[in-house]
């Protein structure tokens, strides 16, 4: 071995030791020194690419890992890490072939199967995602990461008992697995088992004392934990450095609760804004992509208004389904409305937030396809999607609910494809809607973590529903939340009549149901009777919202 190669080997060892100890800046300098001496030295290229992923310099990491693959195409680790880098920048379709190649080269690579499952989950292909997790577990039965993720997919598919079994298996293998305890807590919350929800969140905090997300969730059930000692602990965690944006966000949400208790509404408001600002940073690329889609691209799509403008006839099918679409702005009382509709004597499957139309339209637009390309085929696809969700059933006379609130974008599609559909627009005072949303963390709603974006989305919702009302007079039923909570029986009877259902007093006794399940942010509130105390509780905040709402007629 010549002197140059000896020097490279020595530097590689030194770089790797620093890399392992997370001395990233030092390691990076040494890797670059090696590449200055030998630009095609594979180990340095691969390890520097890997290091740059850890340093969140994804563009340079991708460039280096592509170069590594050109030098050694059959090295699975390079494909695997390149897949990881593409996932980090939310380029899931680019991540798939490299992750699959890593599996082809290393068939027992359970991490690759797990990551491929995560990619398909992001793309909402739950069938493929589930298959990947199951394959990883088949190879390595005690692989808790995949078991945990499998539980999450089963929960998405509504298989709650199977999901619970997955989480419990993980905890049996690794009792200190905080992630599994957290997922179990969320599942208990969905089921309305709040005693076990509390116990599971307490387990998370026992193993991760600085987990402000779990502390926040626990505080929603045990207000008494919000004492001065906890406040000092939260502030200490927030000033620790090494910021985890998501944890930092929840720390601010927690501090907002202290200010609310003291009626310091301005300070509370500022903590809420700061919390959402940090939450947005935790998924910056994903959220920026979502903002562009929801606030710009989708609202400008003329085909949403002019769907089937040529008025092509759609053949009648044997069973015309009768979906009840509940639209609105988040925190508008839609979960309450859905449960009332589904609590009469007639059996009605509850869809909650299916996201079926959003996914359908998104896939078409991603492929630059016209929304008017094939109406018959569109109906077949959507029919099959609802069928797969087990919402189309003979015993319900083909009636079901879909409470995906952003379906207001697709009223034109709904009217053409589902001639027997009912559309209910849940309206609420804008100040109440916006403040209730700010106080709620809708994790995956990209526009819900910035006050300017929230106002813009409300404006889009307002204008689109008004436009559709003019285009299709008397088609949309408007339910005003404030009127509803003041006169629940009278308003509920009108609602039930619009849905062509029979009134029964059980409709307003939905909270007594033993089978009440909800994955929404309202899953605690719906376990109580309709109450009126939410009508005026947001009035103190109107002053703070004025500067954001002054340009919108609906706010003034």
N, C-alpha and C positions, 0 to 999 in steps of 0.2 A: 504494500500500500504506500503510495507516494505521500509526500509531505502535505500537499493540498487536500488529499482525501482524508488524511489523519486530522487535519485542522477542521474540516467539515464535520467529521464524526464527533469530534470533541465539542464543537459548537452546537450540533444537533442535540447531544446529550444535555448540554447546559440549558438550551432553549426549552427542551421537553420538561426538565426538572422545574423550571420557572413556570411553565405552562400548567403543570400539575398543581403547583402551589398557588395558582391564580395570580401570579405576577405577570399579568398579560402584557403590559407595556414593555417590560424587559424581554419577555419571550418573543414578542413581535419584532423587536430590534434585531435579535440574534437570528431569527428565521430569515429576515430580510438581508442580513449580512451574508448568510449562506447563499441566498439566491443571487446576490451580487457577484459572488464567486462562481456559482454554477446555476444559471437561470432555469435549467431543466431538472434540477435535483428533486426527484419525486417526493421524498419524505417531507422535505421542507415546504414544498408547494401544498401538499395535502394537509399537513399540520397547521400551516399558516391559514389556509382556507377554513379549517375547523375552528381555529382560534378567533378568526374574524366573525364567525357566526356568534360565538360567545360574547364578542365585543359589540355585537349588533351592527357591524359594518357589512351588511348583506350583499350589496352590489359587488364589492371587491372579493368577498368570499365566493360568490357565484362564479366570478371570472377565474379565480384560482382553481376552484374545484373542476370547472370545465377543462381547464388546462391539464389538471391531474388525470382526468379521464382520457384525454387524448394520448397521454404518455402511457397509462396503464388502463386500458378499457375494461379489463376483467377484474379490477379491484372493486369489490362490493362496497367497501367503506366509503369510497369517493362518491358513488351513486347515492348511497344512503344519506350522506351529509349534504349533497347537493339538493336532494329531495327536502331535507330539513330547512335549508336556506330558502327554497321556493315557498315552503309553507309559511315561513316567517314573514314573507312579503305578500302573503295571501294569493300567490299564483298557484292555486291548487292543481289546475290542469297540467301545469308544467312539472309539478312535483310527482304526479302519478307515475309517468314512465320510468323515472329514475328510482323511485321506491320499489317499483315492480322489478326493475333490473337488479337491484340489490338483493331481492328475494330469489330471483332466478340464479344469481351467482352464489348466494348463501341461503339454501332452502330452509334452514332451521333458524334463521334470524328473526326471533320473536319480536324484537324492537321494531324491525321493518314492517312486520305484519300489523303491529299495534299502530304505528304511524300511518300506514295505509288506511287502517280503519278510521283514524282521526280525520284524514283527508276526505274520505267518503262521507263522514258525518258532517263535515263543514259544507259539503256539496248536497247535503240532505238526501243522500242515497243510503238510507238506513239498512237496506237489505245487504248491500255489499259491505258496509261498515261492520255489521254484525258478523258476517262470514269471516272477515279478517280477524276480528277479536277471537272468534271461536277457534280459528286455525292456530293462533298464537297459544291459546290455552291447551289445545290438543298437543302441541309440541312441548309445552312447559305448563303442566297442570296447576302449579302454584304461582303462576305469573300474575301477581296482584294488580299490576297496572292495567292489563287487558281485562281482567275480571271486573275491575271498577268501571272501565269504559263500557264493557258489555252491559253492565247494570244501567248505565246512562242511556244507552240505545234502547234497551228494553223499556225503560221509563218513557222515552219518547214515543215508543210504539204502543203505549198504554198497558204493557204487561207488567203491572206494578208488583205483583207477588213474586214473579221471576226476578225482577230488578232487586227487590229486597233481599232475596236469597243470595244474589251475587254479592251485594255489599256485606252481608253477614258472613259469607265465605271468606271474603277478604279480611275482615276483622278477626275471624278465627285463625287465619294464617298469620296475620300481623296485627295484633291487638292495638298497636299504637299508630295504625294507619289513619291519620287525621282526615285524609281525603274521603275515605270510605265512611267514616263517622259523619262527615259533613253531608255527603250524598244521602245517607240514611236519614239524617235530620230533615233534609228538604223533602224526601219522600214521605216521611211521617206527617210533615206539614200539609202536603198535597192531600193526604188521607184524612186530615183533621184530627190526627192523634197528637195533640199538643203536649201531652205529658211526656211522651217518648221523643218528641221534637226537642224539648228542653234538655232532656237527658243526653241526647246525641250531640247537641251543640256544646254542652258542658264537657263532653268527652273530647271534642275538638280542642277546646281551650285548655284542657288538662295537658294535652300533648303538644299544643302550639300556643303557649300563653300570649304570644304577640300577634295572634291572628285576629285582627280587628274586624274582619268580615264576620267571623263566627260570633264575636262579642256583640257586634251590631245586631245580628239576627236574634241572639239571645235576649237583647234588650227590648225587642219587640214583644216578647212574652213575659219578661221579668223586668219591669221598669225600675224595681228596687235596686238593681245592680248599678244604676247610674249615680253612684256616690262620688264624693270628692277624691277618694283614693283611686278609683277607676279613671277619673278625669286626669289626675296627675300621671297615671300610667299611660294614658292615650297620648298626652302631650310629650311624654318622654320618648315613646316609640316614634312619634312624628319627627322628633329632633335628632334621632339616632344616626341619621345618614344612611347611605346605601338604600335609597328610596325604592320601595316597591309601590308603583303608582296606584295599583288597585287597593292595596292595604292603606295607603295614604288617603285615598278617596274615602274609604269607610271610616277612617279616623275623623275626618272632617264631618261626615254625616253624623257620627256619634256626638261630636262637640255641638252640632246644631241642636241636638235634643236637649242639651243642658240650657242653651239660650232660649229655646221654646218654653221650657219649664219656668224660666225667669221672666218670660214675656218680653225678652229682648229680640223683637222680631227682625230688626235690621241686621243684628249680628248673626242670628239664625240664618237669614237669607244669604248673607255673605259666605257662611260656612257651607251652605248647600251648593252655591255656585262654585266654590273652591273644590268641593268634593267631586262634582261632575266634571270640572276641568281636569282633574287628575285621573278620573275614570276614563275620560276620552283619551288621555295620553297613554293609558295602559294598552289600548288597541288602536293606536294612531292610524296605521295604514288601512286596517279594516274599516274603521269608522269614516275616514276620509273618502274611501271608495263608496261607502254606503251613503254618505252625504250627497255626493255627486249624483248618485242614482235617484235617491228619494226626493231631493230638493230641486233637481235640475232636469235630468234626463226623462224620468217617468212623467212628471207633470206636463212636459212639452210634447208628449206623444199624442198626436191628433187622432190616431187610430183608436185610442181608448174611448173617445167621444163618438167616433164614426165607425164603430165596429159593425161589420157586415153592411157597409153602406150601400152595396148593390142589392140588399134585401133578398138574398138567396133563401129559398125555402129550405127548412130543415125537416127531414122526415120525422114523423111521430114514431116514438118507440113504444114498446108494449107497456112499460111502466114509466110514466112521466114522473120524475122525482120532484119533490116539493120542498126544496131547501128554504130555511128562514135565515136570511143573512142579517146579522146585526153589525152595523158600522158605526163609526164615530171616532172621536179623539180619545186617547187613553185616559182612564180614570173618569169615565162618563156614566158609570152605572151599568155598563153593558153586561157584566157578569151577573148582576142582580136580575136584569131583564131575561137573560138566557135561562137562569134557574127557575124563574117564575113561569116561563113558557113551558119548560120541561117538567113542571111539578103538578100538572093536572092529572086526571085519571087516565088520560091517553099516554101510552108509552112513546117517548120521543128521544132518540139518541142525541146526546150532547156532543157537539163537535169541538167546542171551545175554539182555540186559535189553530185552525187546520193549516193555514198558510198555503193551501192548495192553489188558489188563483194567483197568489204572489209568485209562487215557484213556477207555475205554468207560464205566466207572462214573462218572468225573468229569463227563463230558458230560451224562449223565442227571441227576445231582444238580444241576448248574448250571442245568438247565432245569426243576428241581423235578418231575422225572418219577419215577414209581414204578419201582423196579427189577423189579417183577413185572408190568409192563404188557404185554409181548408176548414170551413165551419163544422162540417160533419165529423171530421177527424178530431177537431178540438173538443167537441161534445163527448166523443168516445173516450178520449184521454181523461177528461175531467170526471166523467161518470165512473171510470175505472179507479181513479184516485180516491173518490169518495167511498166507493165500494170497498177498497182495500183498508180504509179507516173504519170499516164495519158500521157505516152510517146509513147505508141504503138497506132497509129491511121491510119486508112485507107487513110484519106485525105492527109497524108504526105508520102504515099506509104511505110509506116512502117519504115521510116528513122527518127532517132533522135540522139541527141548528149549526151554523158556522159563524163564529164570533171573531173572525179575523177582521179587526177594525179597519185595516187599510183597504178592505174590499171596496171602499168608496171610489177608488180609482177605476174599478172594473164594473160599475153599474151597467154600462153599455153592453159589456160581454154577458153579464148575468141576465139581462132582459132578453137577449137574443137566444142564448143557449138554454136557459131555464125558464120557459114561459110561465111555469106555475110557481115561480119563486116569490117570496115576500121579502121586502127590504125595510129594515127598521133603523132609522138614524137616531142614535142616542145623543141628545144635545145637553150640554151643561154650560153654565156661566163660564166664560173664558178665563176669568181670574181664578175661579175654583179649579177648573181643568188644569191650567198651567201650574198652579202652586201644588196641587195634589200630585202632579207628575214630577215636579222638582223634588218632592219629599219621598218619592218612590224611586227605587233604582231598577229601571227596566234594562237589564244588562245588555241585551242584544239589539236594542233599538238604537240605531246609530245616531239619529238626530236628537235623541232625548237627553243629551249630556252637555248641551250648550243652550243658553237662554235665547240667543238670536235664532238658532236653528229651530228651537221649539216654536217660537212665534211664527217663523216662516212656514213650518209644517202646518200649524193651525190655520194659517191663511190659505194654504193650498187646499186643505180639507174643506174649509168654509166655501171657497170659490167653486170647487168641483161639485160639492153637493148642491149648491145654489144653481149651478149650470145644469146639472142633471134634473133638478126639479122643474126647470123651465122646459127642458127637452122632453121629459116624461112627466107631465102633470099628473098629480094624484097617485103616482107610482110608489113614492117613498113615504113611509109612515114616520112622522117626527114625534119622538117621545122626549119631552123636556124633563130632565132630572128633578129640577126644583118643584115642578108641579106634581111629579110622581111621588116624591117623598112626603109632600103635604097631604095628598089625597090618594094613598096607595091603592085602595080598593077600586075607586072610580076609574083611575088611570089604568090599572091592571085589567079591568074588564074591557076597556076600549082596545087595549093591546091584544088581548086574547081573541076578541071579536075580529080584529084585523087579520089575525093569523088563521081565521076560520076554525078555531078550536072552541071547545065547550068550557065555559067558566066553571070553576070549582074553587071553593075556599082554600083548598090545599095549595093553590097557586101561590098564595101569600104565606104559606107555612113551609116553604122550601127548606128553611133552616132546620126543620125537624127531621129531615131525611137522614137515614143511617148510611145511605150509599152516596152521600154528597162528596164528590171529588172535584178538586179544582187545581190546575197548575198555574193559575193566574195570580197576579199580585193582590187580588181581592179574596184570596182563599180563607182569610181569617174573618173579614167582614161578613161574608155570606152565610156564616154560621150563626148570625143573629137576625132578628126581625128588622124590617125597614125602619130606619131612624132618621130624624130631621136635623140632628145637631151639626151636620156637615154643610148646611146651607150657607151660614154666615161666618164660618170659622176662618175663611181666607180673606175677609175684608181688610184686616190690618196690612196685608201685603200689596194691596192695589197700588199704593203710593210708590213702591219700589219697582213695580212693573211698568209704570207709566212711560218711562224713557224708552223702553223697548216696544211698547204698544202704540205709541202716539201716531204712527203712520198707518195704522190699520183701522178701518171704519168699524169693524166688528168689536174692537176693544173699546172704542170711544162711544 
